[in-house]
Amino acid sequence: MSAFEDNSGKINSSAFKEILLPYNGYPRNEVLVGPKYGVDTSVIDLGNGLGMAVSSDPLSLIPSLGLKESAWLSVHLLANDMATTGFAPMYAQFVLNLPTSLSQQAFQEYWQHIHTFCEQIGVHITGGHTGQIKGQNSTISGGGTMFLTAPLDKIINSHQAQPGDLIVVTKETALNSSSILAMSFPETVENKLGKEVYQTACENFYRTSSLPDALAAVEVLEPNTELKAMHDVTEGGVVGAICEMAAASGCGFILHNDKLPVGEAPYRITRLFEIDHRYCIGAGSMIMAVKKGKEQALVNHLESKSIPASIVGEMTEAQQGFRMIENDEEKIISFDGNDPYWGAFFKALKNGWK
């Protein structure tokens, strides 16, 4: 489900278009890319051929994961959005609405991890706001915004895919959601699926940065002419991200289900929680729309850097719709932003899974 349907998850495309999209404050001509469904970053023309990309995301503070792991998600989920431009983020602002149950010592540890992860990817923290809020018991501790500047004509965006472009997916489906489920309910996962699956899921947690994927892609393909668009995988999973990219670009697509990259541990964990791995939060994977004829060069380059990549389908004309070939049968895909992960997480909590 999604926000305002069962009060969890990200707002769906219908509500986004009806409630948010028509009302964006004062119009400014220098805003080249503003709010748009399926678009990760806004782009502002700073003049003299320079652009600024901006993206915001929630911050994580998940007790069942730990302070270091929560800080990793807070930094890298933001950085993943910025990576879709083909550049690394440079600056960050954080707004922290902390629970009153969080001690100063725990907050200090959490913040030092935020600092370390930002430092590792070259991000300077420029400010924000920090406080404790009575009644705040969410795993979302506030929000962050990252910024970068780059040559305007080199900045990639997720709405620039074109019919005929091939679709490349890095890593595997449900990478992030399966890791969080395993780490949040370790006894259940280990008892039912075995120690090896649990350990693999824990190791996968730190594969949830797609910044290396994006930076490697622009080493081998020319931005906007060969590498047309990128979109990181968050709520809605790999298939949801492809739907968002296609919708933002005014395209349809055809996917081959048997070509979607599936890891054994994520697949078995999502089956245990009775959710579809193709539509589950998958941070760490990147969707890329690539000019036909350049896809194998990209895959080879990514794999030379130990980043698995798969060619899973093709962008088509919009009137052909969203389609997937599964078991030799062509099916129409309908996706409105709903991610089964949220329901599975809270159902497991309610059922007392440990």
Secondary structure, 3 states (H helix, E strand, C coil): CCCCCCCCCCCCHHHHHHHHCCCCCCCCCCEEECCCCCCCCEEEEEECCEEEEEEEEEEECCCCCCHHHHHHHHHHHHHHHHHCCCCCCCEEEEEEEEECCCCHHHHHHHHHHHHHHHHHCCCEEEEEEEEEECCCCCCEEEEEEEEEEEEHHHCCCCCCCCCCCEEEEECCCCHHHHHHHHHHCHHHHHHHHCHHHHHHHHHHHCCCCCHHHHHHHHHHCCECCCEEEEEECCCCHHHHHHHHHHHHHCEEEEEEHHHCCCCHHHHHHHHHCCCCHHHCCCCCCEEEEECCCCHHHHHHHHHHCCCCEEEEEEEEEHHHCEEEEECCEEEECCCCCCCHHHHHHHHHHHCCCC
